[in-house]
Amino acid sequence: MTYADSDLLAEELGVPADSVPEYYGPRYNIAPMQKHLILQMDNETRELLPARWGLVNSWAKDNKNAAKQINARAETVAARPAYRAAFKHRRCIIPADGFYEWSGDKKARMPFRFHRPDGKLLLFAGLTERWQREPGQWEQTFTIITTTANKLMSSLHDRMPVILDDRDADLWMFKTTPAEQLTKLLVPAAEDVLMMDAASPLVNKVANDGPELLGRAPGEEPPSSS
């Protein structure tokens, strides 16, 4: 989420400018278990909330499964015990303007960045849950739903996040949308939605979080796409 202008971010998300947290700043390497932002619908009005990536169920005694629940598969999300209640009642959107995928051996993985050609927001379909970290201390969490990869994405991975346009994002968040219609939204993105660029290997270290991650560092050889 690289937007530096919080007012522009709010405008694109369709929320009041003052709903963007004061601590907000551009991020270039958001990792699982870190805090981000989600959209929910409250009486047909979009609401922006801080939330942690890695879904923790409301009935969980701890967050030990959060790292295992950063993604939910579209094919089973309506039935799996960890997700089915949220699928029915607590659907959300996770905004970003890009995401990474990797190619090559684990010891020398090369990252690639997927983003819209116009640089604007991607709206990922997701689910959200609140749980009590301590008595009376509630925390919002989320997971991103994945589906089979489109042709572009399949060169690196067989899965991709479900990406919705603005209208379908509302359908996804509306509490009254029938389950059959929701399921029809969980499909691969059209081939013209994304483009792919080589990213810097600096992405491979979570502590790195600056604009230099979006491209190769000076002197680096361009990575192979194979």
C-alpha positions, 0 to 999 in steps of 0.5 A: 500500500504505497499511497502517500496521500491519505486523502486520495486513499480515502477517496478511492476507498469511498470513506471519509478522509478522517477515517484513515488512521493518523499513523497511516503511511506508505508501506512496501512490504506488508507481511502476515501477522502485521497490521493493515486496513480493511473495509467493511459495510455498515448499513450500506456505508463503507467503514475503514478499520485497522486489522491484523493479517492472519485470521483468529476466530472469535472462539480461539483461546490464542492466536497460534493458528493466525499464521496458518489462516492468512489465506482462505481457499475460495473452493472451501471457504463456505464450508470450512469451520474456520471460515464459514461463519465469517463467510456468512456474516463478516466479509470484508475487502483488503485494499492494496496497490500491489502484491508480490510472488516469487520464482526460483529456488528457495535459497535465491528466490526472486520477487515479482510485483503484480499491480494494476497498469494504472497504479490504482487500488486492488480490492481483495476479497477477504473475511474478518473476525474479532477475538479477545487477546485478553479479557476486554481487549478485542483485536480485528483480524483478516484473511485474504481469499485465493482462487486459481491463478489466471494465465499471467499469475500461473507463470509463478504460482497456481493461486492468486488473490480474488480481486474485485472491482468497486461494484463487486466489492460492495456486493461482497460486503453487503450482508444480504447478498445471496451465497450463490452470488458471492461464490460467483465472485470468487474467480481469477482476475481477467488477464488485463487487470494486472501487470508484472514487474521485477522487484528487488530481492530486498523484499525477501527480508521483512524488515525492509520496507521502502520504495527501493523494494519496487525495483531492482537495486543499483547494479542488480541483474534482472531476474529470470522469469523462468 
